[in-house]
Amino acid sequence: MTHKDTTHSREPKKTSRLQDISEELESYGIKLDKPNTKPLMGESRLKRQQTIHCEIPSVGAEFTFEMSDMDCIRIGRNDTRISDEPEIDLGDHGVASRGISRRHAIICREQSVLTVRDLKSTNGTYLNGQKLVPLESRVLRNGDELLIGYLEMKVHFD
């Protein structure tokens, strides 16, 4: 009777890129229990005139905008070398260490919906836990959560 060796060599556990990002976010005090891969089921249609609230709980900031048919909201950090200041300037909120690019993302009204696009930022933009493909528009719904670099932002419509 022959005896088979049932011991298996264990390879080091491979982590996904999302796990690596989750661990890095936790080092900034942002806890992701489980990435949310399902969109939140909030309303996506906008009224002709719509108030948009972008709340950043970790720094106690809220930005409010009236959106009309052609409006866009740029998110980033001000750069004194250029005069193109973003509407949501996160540079004033001590976020230099939180991975915010000067031109990070943009929220636009496209017909009757709100969209978000990553502007090829260094640390990416996430919508409800899913990384955005740079320069591709994704629909924003009322109550969605964005991760701008390592900074969480909640978007609400009135």
Secondary structure, 3 states (H helix, E strand, C coil): CCCCCCCCCCCCCCCCHHHHHHHHHHHCCCCCCCCCCCCCCCCCECCCCEEEEEEEHHHCEEEEEEECCCCEEEEECCCCCCCCCCCEEHHHHCCHHHCCCCEEEEEEEECCEEEEEECCCCCCEEECCEECCCCCCEEECCCCEEEECCEEEEEEEC
